[in-house]
Structures are given as C-alpha cells and as structure tokens.
Amino acid sequence: MSDASLNTQTQTGEAGFGDYFALLKPRVMSLVVFTALVGLLAAPVGVHPFIAFCAVLFIAVGGGASGALNMWWDADIDEVMKRTSSRPIPSGKVAPQEALAIGVTLSAFAVIMLGLASNFVAAGLLAFTIFFYAVVYTMWLKRWTPQNIVIGGAAGAFPPMIGWAVATGGVSLESVLMFLLIFMWTPPHFWALALFMNSDYEKAGVPMLTVTHGRRTTRKHILVYTILLAPLAIGAGLTSIGGPIYMTVSVVLNALFLFGAVKIWRRDEDAASADKYRTEKSFFGLSLMYLFLHFGAILAEAALKPYGLGGW
C-alpha cells in the first residue's frame, strides 16, 4: 500500500464508534456469524449455550479483525472505487496505522480466546482463516491474478468448519461440504457483481476476470461454476446435515441459480447495457438468498432433529 495520498491523508474529524465498527466489515461479519453458528449447531455434539455464545463471538471478532486488515492494506484501492470510497480510511475517519493496530490486536485476542473457550483445532482454523484473508488473498492474490475470487473465496468458506470444530474438535465430511458450498458459490456471486461494477475494478487496477478477460469470458465462468456448485450443494443434503427440508430448498434454489446462469451466459453486452444489467443484478440478488437459504435449511434440520422431524 504505497499510495502517497494515504500518507498525507488528513482526518476529517474524530472517528466515532460507527466508524470503527465499519472498519470490521459488519455485513461480511454477519455472514461469518451466521454460517459459523449453523456449523456449530448442525454438529452431532452438543455445546453448552454459554460456550457456544463465546465461540461465535470470538469467531465474529476474528472475522472483523481480518476485515480491518483488509481495509488497511486496500485503502489505496478503496479510495479510487466508488462503492468503497466512503469507508473509514479513505474518508479520513480512521488512520491506516489505527486500522492495522486494531486488526492485529483483535486477531490475537480472537484466536487465543477461542482456543481457551473451546479447543485449539477451532482456534487454529480461525488463525489460518485470518491469515488467508489478510495475507494470501488481500496482499497477494487480489492484485495478482484474475482467479483472486476463486482462491480467495476459501477465506469466507471456513466459518462453518470452525463452528463444527468448536463442537466436535475436528473436521468431517459435513464440515468440508459446508466449506465447499461457500467456496464454489463465491465466484459466480462476485463475478455477477463485477459484470455491472466493472468500471470500479478497472479504475482501481484490480485484475478481476471482467477486466483481464472481458465480460464474455466472465459469463462463461459463471455458468461453469454454477454447474459445478449444484451437485455439491444437493449432495450435502444426503449427509447428516441434510434432510427433506434442505433437499427441497437446495433443488429449487439450484434450479433457479442454473437458470439464471444460463440467462447470463446467453446475454450479449448490448442487451445488458440497454437494460442496465437487470439480469445480472437479479442473479446477484438471488446469489445472496442462495447461501442464506441453504444454511437456513441446515439450521432448520438441526433444530427439528431433537423432535424426530429433522434429518433423514
């Protein structure tokens, strides 16, 4: 991060609580909390409610810490891109050094406390997740390869695996499938966004697939990853985390997702530009519901199992 403007940046006023909270990427943190909680509750081993609460809290803090480190390193990019220019660092509310200190401190706190509250397998997974997002993705992949989203998607896929490890002390087929569900969902989700936000990435010099290979190639990649995602998502329903609720939700959602991906693949840029990327924006909106409803269905199956209603 060498942009000169950041070194001479002046504060526009004292940062408030909201500015520091925004540094933790609360929207991303909410997904981390939800999927980690689902992984914990879907596990076959019960966890004391207080330990579960503390574990999810520390996982959330770890997710927020990686967000702060991401904003520290990417402040020069955020300053250029329209959708990120109001973030705490480029807007001058929080100094880069503050963001770095917060990110490092919260990372150490979250990992140590999760290890003490649950086990060090879960803590190790959390530490690796923070490292992967802040170093492997943010500092390396994001500015180096158009496959940044594909490989970097692993960082956002670990929380349910961490939640599962909190309960069981290990990793299993079910936690790996929850990981893969998020991992394979991430590329079509972000590439759909990139189709109608391409000018931002181009201006910032981020080698998103739309910038390096064009929208036509990106449309093909969305279709391919959506096709690969469907059997993984539906297959998870055949394991202990699945059941009739999950299977119904997954089949319907994957049919809709595939249909949307085919529509995107068939579109040309003239048609997309003419209706202001309506189909692409619709697919992006569906992708948000896709992940939430899949994990919501896993949670429903887990909640109903004690009553003999969930699962197979």
C-alpha positions as CSV (number, residue, x, y, z in Angstrom):
1,M,0.0,0.0,0.0
2,S,2.1,2.9,-1.3
3,D,-0.4,5.5,-2.5
4,A,1.0,8.8,-1.5
5,S,-2.4,10.3,-0.8
6,L,-2.9,7.9,2.0
7,N,0.3,9.0,3.7
8,T,-0.7,12.7,3.6
9,Q,-4.3,12.0,4.4
10,T,-5.8,14.4,6.9
11,Q,-8.5,13.4,9.4
12,T,-11.9,14.9,8.6
13,G,-12.9,14.7,12.3
14,E,-12.7,12.3,15.3
15,A,-13.8,8.8,14.5
16,G,-16.9,7.6,16.3
17,F,-17.9,4.1,17.3
18,G,-19.7,3.6,14.0
19,D,-16.5,4.4,12.0
20,Y,-14.5,1.8,14.0
21,F,-17.4,-0.7,13.7
22,A,-17.5,-0.2,9.9
23,L,-13.8,-1.0,9.8
24,L,-14.7,-4.6,10.8
25,K,-17.0,-5.0,7.7
26,P,-20.2,-5.8,9.6
27,R,-22.0,-7.1,6.6
28,V,-19.3,-9.7,6.0
29,M,-19.2,-10.3,9.7
30,S,-22.9,-11.1,9.8
31,L,-22.3,-13.9,7.2
32,V,-19.4,-15.2,9.2
33,V,-21.5,-15.3,12.4
34,F,-24.5,-17.0,10.7
35,T,-22.6,-19.7,8.9
36,A,-20.3,-20.4,11.9
37,L,-23.4,-20.7,14.1
38,V,-25.0,-23.1,11.7
39,G,-21.9,-25.2,11.6
40,L,-21.8,-25.3,15.4
41,L,-25.5,-26.2,15.8
42,A,-25.5,-28.8,13.0
43,A,-22.7,-30.7,14.6
44,P,-23.6,-34.1,16.2
45,V,-22.1,-32.9,19.5
46,G,-23.9,-30.6,21.8
47,V,-22.2,-27.4,23.2
48,H,-23.1,-25.5,26.3
49,P,-25.0,-22.4,25.3
50,F,-22.5,-20.1,27.1
51,I,-19.5,-21.7,25.4
52,A,-21.4,-21.6,22.0
53,F,-22.1,-17.9,22.5
54,C,-18.5,-17.1,23.4
55,A,-17.2,-19.2,20.5
56,V,-19.4,-17.4,17.9
57,L,-18.5,-14.1,19.4
58,F,-14.7,-14.8,19.1
59,I,-15.2,-16.1,15.5
60,A,-17.0,-12.8,14.8
61,V,-14.2,-10.8,16.3
62,G,-11.7,-12.7,14.2
63,G,-13.8,-12.0,11.0
64,G,-13.9,-8.3,11.9
65,A,-10.1,-8.3,12.5
66,S,-9.4,-9.7,9.1
67,G,-11.8,-7.0,7.6
68,A,-9.8,-4.3,9.4
69,L,-6.5,-5.7,8.0
70,N,-8.1,-5.9,4.5
71,M,-9.2,-2.2,4.7
72,W,-5.7,-1.2,6.0
73,W,-3.9,-2.8,3.0
74,D,-6.5,-1.9,0.4
75,A,-7.0,1.7,1.4
76,D,-5.4,2.9,-1.9
77,I,-7.9,0.8,-3.9
78,D,-10.8,1.8,-1.7
79,E,-10.0,5.5,-2.3
80,V,-10.4,5.0,-6.0
81,M,-13.5,2.8,-6.2
82,K,-16.9,4.5,-5.9
83,R,-18.5,1.8,-3.8
84,T,-15.7,1.8,-1.2
85,S,-14.6,5.5,-1.2
86,S,-16.7,6.2,1.9
87,R,-15.0,3.6,4.0
88,P,-13.3,4.8,7.3
89,I,-9.7,5.0,6.0
90,P,-10.2,6.7,2.5
91,S,-12.8,9.0,4.0
92,G,-10.2,10.1,6.6
93,K,-12.2,9.0,9.7
94,V,-9.6,6.3,10.7
95,A,-5.9,6.5,10.2
96,P,-4.2,3.5,8.4
97,Q,-2.0,2.8,11.5
98,E,-5.1,2.6,13.7
99,A,-6.7,0.1,11.4
100,L,-3.5,-2.0,11.4
101,A,-3.3,-1.9,15.2
102,I,-6.9,-2.8,15.6
103,G,-6.7,-5.7,13.1
104,V,-3.6,-7.3,14.7
105,T,-4.8,-6.8,18.3
106,L,-8.3,-8.3,17.6
107,S,-6.8,-11.2,15.6
108,A,-4.6,-12.3,18.5
109,F,-7.4,-11.8,21.0
110,A,-10.0,-13.8,18.9
111,V,-7.7,-16.7,18.3
112,I,-6.4,-17.0,21.9
113,M,-9.9,-16.6,23.4
114,L,-11.5,-19.1,21.0
115,G,-8.8,-21.7,21.9
116,L,-9.5,-21.1,25.6
117,A,-13.2,-21.2,25.2
118,S,-13.4,-24.3,23.0
119,N,-10.4,-26.0,21.6
120,F,-7.2,-25.2,19.7
121,V,-8.3,-27.0,16.5
122,A,-11.1,-24.4,16.1
123,A,-8.6,-21.7,17.1
124,G,-6.1,-22.9,14.6
125,L,-8.7,-22.8,11.8
126,L,-9.6,-19.3,12.8
127,A,-6.0,-18.2,12.8
128,F,-5.5,-19.7,9.3
129,T,-8.6,-18.0,8.1
130,I,-7.4,-14.6,9.2
131,F,-4.0,-15.2,7.7
132,F,-5.5,-16.5,4.4
133,Y,-7.9,-13.5,4.0
134,A,-5.4,-10.8,5.1
135,V,-2.2,-12.1,3.6
136,V,-2.9,-14.7,0.9
137,Y,-6.0,-13.0,-0.6
138,T,-5.6,-9.3,0.2
139,M,-1.9,-8.8,0.0
140,W,-1.2,-11.3,-2.8
141,L,-4.0,-12.8,-4.9
142,K,-6.3,-9.8,-5.2
143,R,-3.8,-7.7,-7.1
144,W,-2.0,-10.5,-8.9
145,T,-4.4,-12.9,-10.6
146,P,-8.0,-12.8,-12.1
147,Q,-8.5,-16.0,-10.1
148,N,-8.4,-13.9,-6.9
149,I,-12.0,-14.5,-6.1
150,V,-11.8,-18.3,-6.8
151,I,-8.9,-19.0,-4.4
152,G,-9.6,-16.2,-2.0
153,G,-13.1,-17.5,-1.6
154,A,-11.7,-20.1,0.8
155,A,-11.3,-17.4,3.5
156,G,-15.1,-16.8,3.6
157,A,-15.8,-20.5,3.5
158,F,-14.0,-21.5,6.7
159,P,-16.5,-20.2,9.4
160,P,-19.0,-23.2,9.3
161,M,-15.9,-25.5,9.5
162,I,-14.7,-23.5,12.5
163,G,-18.1,-23.8,14.2
164,W,-18.2,-27.5,13.6
165,A,-14.7,-27.8,15.1
166,V,-15.9,-25.9,18.2
167,A,-18.4,-28.7,18.8
168,T,-16.5,-31.7,17.7
169,G,-12.8,-30.8,18.0
170,G,-12.2,-31.8,14.4
171,V,-13.2,-31.8,10.7
172,S,-15.6,-34.1,8.9
173,L,-17.2,-34.7,5.5
174,E,-20.2,-32.5,6.6
175,S,-18.0,-29.5,7.5
176,V,-16.0,-29.9,4.3
177,L,-19.2,-29.8,2.3
178,M,-20.3,-26.7,4.0
179,F,-16.9,-25.2,3.3
180,L,-17.2,-26.2,-0.4
181,L,-20.8,-24.8,-0.6
182,I,-19.5,-21.3,0.2
183,F,-16.2,-21.8,-1.7
184,M,-18.0,-22.7,-5.0
185,W,-20.7,-20.1,-4.5
186,T,-18.3,-17.2,-4.2
187,P,-17.0,-16.9,-7.8
188,P,-20.4,-16.7,-9.5
189,H,-21.6,-14.4,-6.7
190,F,-18.8,-11.9,-7.1
191,W,-18.4,-12.2,-10.9
192,A,-22.1,-11.3,-11.3
193,L,-21.3,-8.2,-9.2
194,A,-18.2,-7.5,-11.3
195,L,-20.3,-7.5,-14.6
196,F,-22.2,-4.4,-13.6
197,M,-19.4,-2.8,-11.4
198,N,-16.6,-3.4,-13.8
199,S,-15.6,0.2,-14.2
200,D,-14.7,0.4,-10.4
201,Y,-12.3,-2.6,-10.7
202,E,-10.8,-1.3,-13.9
203,K,-10.2,2.2,-12.4
204,A,-8.6,0.7,-9.3
205,G,-6.3,-1.7,-11.4
206,V,-7.7,-4.8,-9.7
207,P,-7.3,-7.8,-12.1
208,M,-10.9,-9.0,-11.8
209,L,-11.8,-11.5,-14.5
210,T,-14.1,-8.9,-16.2
211,V,-11.0,-6.6,-16.5
212,T,-8.4,-9.1,-17.7
213,H,-10.5,-11.4,-19.9
214,G,-13.7,-9.5,-20.6
215,R,-17.4,-9.9,-19.8
216,R,-17.9,-12.7,-22.3
217,T,-15.4,-15.0,-20.6
218,T,-16.8,-14.0,-17.2
219,R,-20.3,-15.1,-18.3
220,K,-18.9,-18.5,-19.3
221,H,-17.1,-18.8,-16.0
222,I,-20.3,-18.0,-14.0
223,L,-22.1,-20.8,-15.8
224,V,-19.3,-23.3,-15.3
225,Y,-19.0,-22.7,-11.6
226,T,-22.8,-22.7,-11.1
227,I,-22.9,-26.1,-12.8
228,L,-20.1,-27.4,-10.5
229,L,-21.8,-25.9,-7.5
230,A,-25.2,-27.6,-7.9
231,P,-24.2,-31.3,-7.3
232,L,-22.1,-30.2,-4.3
233,A,-25.0,-28.3,-2.7
234,I,-27.5,-31.0,-3.4
235,G,-25.1,-33.8,-2.3
236,A,-24.7,-32.2,1.1
237,G,-28.3,-33.0,1.6
238,L,-27.5,-36.7,1.6
239,T,-25.3,-36.4,4.7
240,S,-26.2,-35.9,8.4
241,I,-26.7,-32.2,7.9
242,G,-29.4,-32.7,5.3
243,G,-32.9,-33.9,5.2
244,P,-36.2,-33.3,3.3
245,I,-36.3,-29.6,4.1
246,Y,-32.7,-29.0,3.0
247,M,-33.1,-31.2,-0.1
248,T,-36.3,-29.3,-1.2
249,V,-34.7,-25.9,-0.7
250,S,-31.5,-27.0,-2.5
251,V,-33.1,-28.5,-5.5
252,V,-35.3,-25.4,-6.1
253,L,-32.5,-22.9,-5.5
254,N,-30.0,-24.7,-7.7
255,A,-32.6,-25.0,-10.5
256,L,-33.2,-21.2,-10.2
257,F,-29.4,-20.5,-10.0
258,L,-28.7,-22.6,-13.0
259,F,-31.5,-20.9,-15.0
260,G,-30.1,-17.5,-14.0
261,A,-26.6,-18.5,-15.0
262,V,-27.7,-19.7,-18.4
263,K,-29.6,-16.4,-19.0
264,I,-26.4,-14.5,-18.1
265,W,-24.3,-16.8,-20.4
266,R,-26.7,-16.1,-23.3
267,R,-26.7,-12.3,-22.9
268,D,-24.6,-10.0,-25.1
269,E,-23.3,-6.7,-23.8
270,D,-25.6,-4.6,-25.9
271,A,-28.7,-6.2,-24.3
272,A,-27.1,-6.0,-20.9
273,S,-26.2,-2.3,-21.3
274,A,-29.6,-1.5,-22.7
275,D,-31.5,-2.7,-19.6
276,K,-28.7,-1.6,-17.2
277,Y,-27.7,-5.2,-16.3
278,R,-31.1,-6.1,-14.9
279,T,-30.5,-9.9,-15.4
280,E,-27.0,-9.7,-13.8
281,K,-28.3,-7.7,-10.8
282,S,-31.2,-10.1,-10.4
283,F,-28.7,-13.1,-10.4
284,F,-26.6,-11.3,-7.8
285,G,-29.6,-10.8,-5.6
286,L,-30.5,-14.4,-6.0
287,S,-27.0,-15.4,-5.0
288,L,-27.4,-13.6,-1.7
289,M,-30.6,-15.6,-1.0
290,Y,-29.0,-18.8,-2.2
291,L,-26.4,-19.0,0.5
292,F,-28.7,-17.7,3.3
293,L,-31.5,-20.2,2.5
294,H,-29.1,-23.2,2.2
295,F,-27.6,-22.5,5.6
296,G,-31.1,-21.7,6.9
297,A,-32.3,-25.1,5.8
298,I,-29.3,-26.8,7.5
299,L,-30.2,-24.9,10.7
300,A,-33.9,-25.9,10.4
301,E,-32.9,-29.6,10.0
302,A,-30.7,-29.3,13.1
303,A,-33.4,-27.6,15.1
304,L,-36.0,-30.2,14.3
305,K,-33.8,-33.3,15.0
306,P,-34.5,-33.4,18.7
307,Y,-38.2,-33.7,17.9
308,G,-37.6,-36.5,15.4
309,L,-38.6,-34.3,12.5
310,G,-35.3,-33.1,11.0
311,G,-32.8,-35.2,9.0
312,W,-33.4,-38.4,7.2
